[in-house]
């Protein structure tokens, strides 16, 4: 089930259960997960993209293993708020994924999440090589944390 509004997503969720945040890129998918009380997002891993069926299988393995209750996909809007080709690609991914799972899926504006993740990693004095390895799932953590904060204030 795809929920365009965060309020609909909140209504579709069980009272407790972890959420997963996804930062969809052309070559990778950053994955972050929350605790069951939905207070804190933690970066988990980066999946190297191959083709949809393999990517979805990897994601659904994480969902099952971590008992995920819902998915938050970063929606890469343009800086003016409009939606471009990357948003269409993200929405198509969500539609295809919704055919494979009954979990509620929503979108969260991910503008500048990668910039924030990069800045945090720079402040932590992370090497360039290590930053390139973790940037996607750290950005997914920023996306998920934004959605968790909003859900807490509904």
N, C-alpha and C positions, 0 to 999 in steps of 0.2 A: 504494500500500500504506500503510495507516494503522497506525502502531505506538503503542499506548497506553503502553508502557514505553520509557524512554530506552535501555535495554540492547538491546531488539529493534531500535530505530532504528539504534543504533551497528552492530549486526550486519548490517543491510541496506545500510549505506553502503559505497562503495568506499573504499580506503585514503586517497585524496586527492580533493579537490574542494571547492569552496565550498558553503556552506549559505546559505539565505535565511531570515530571521526575519520574521514578519508580525504586526502589531498590528491586528486587525480591529475596526473601529468601525462605528457605524451609517452614517456618512457618508464615512468614509475608510478606507484600508488603508495603514498605515505599513509600509515595506519597508526591511530592513537586509540586508546581505550580509557574509559572512566572506571571509577570504583562503583560498587553496586548502589551506593547512596547518591551517586551522580554529583559529587562535589569537586573532584579533581581529575583532570585529563592527564594521561601519561603517554608520551610517545612510545610506540611499540616496535614497529619495524617498517621497512620499505620493501615493497614487492616490485620486482622487475617485471614490466609488462611484456606479455607475449601476444596472446590473442584472448579475446573476451572469455571464452569458456575456461581457459586455464586460470586467468586472473580471478574469475568468479569462484572457481573451485578453491583457490588459495584463500580468498576472503571468507567464503562460507566455512572453511576449516577453522579459521580464527573465530568466527561467530559461534560455531558449535563449541569449540574448546573453551572459550571465555564466557559462554552463556550470555551473549549479547542480546539486549532487548530492543535495540533500535539503531539505525545508521544515520549519521549526519555527513552529508557530502558537501565539500567546499564548492561554492558556486563562484566561478571566476568572472565576476562582472567587470565591465570597463570602469575606469575611474569616474566617468559621468553617470554611472549607475545603469547604463544600458547593457543589454546582453548581446554578446557576439558569438562567433563560431565555437569558442571554447565552452560557453554556457550550453549551447545546443548539444555539444558532445557529452557534457556532464549529465544533462537531462536524458539523453539517449542511453547512457550507461545505467542510470537509475531505472529507466523503463525496462531495460533488459534484465537487470538484477532483480527487479520486483517480480519478474516471471519465475524466478528461482527460489524466492523466499517470501514468507508472509510477514516478515518484520516491517514495521513502519520505517519509511525513509523520508528524510527531509533535507533541505538545503540550507546552508549558512553562508552568508556573504564572506568570501575569503580575501577580499581586497587587502593587500599589504601584509597578509599572514606570513608569506615567505620572507618579506623584508624584516618583519619583527623577529622571526626565527633566526635569520642571519645575524641580526644585531645582537640577539641574546647569545648566540654561539661565539660571536666576536668578543663580546664582553667576558665570556668564560675562557677566553684565550685558546679556543679550539683551533687546531691546525687546519689548513685549507683542505687537506685530504680527508680528514675526519668530518669537516663541515659538509663536504660533498656526499659523504656516506649517510649522514643523519638529517640533512636539511628537510627532506620530504616528510619524515614522520614527526619531526619537531614542528613543522608547519601544520600538520594534521592535528597536533596537540593544541595549537593556538586556535584552530577552527573549532575543535570540539569544546575547548574551554569557553569560548564565546557563546556557543549554544547552551552549555551547561549553566552559565551565568544568567542567560536569558530565561531558561526554564525555571530556575530558582526564583525569579522575580515575576512570574506570571500570577 
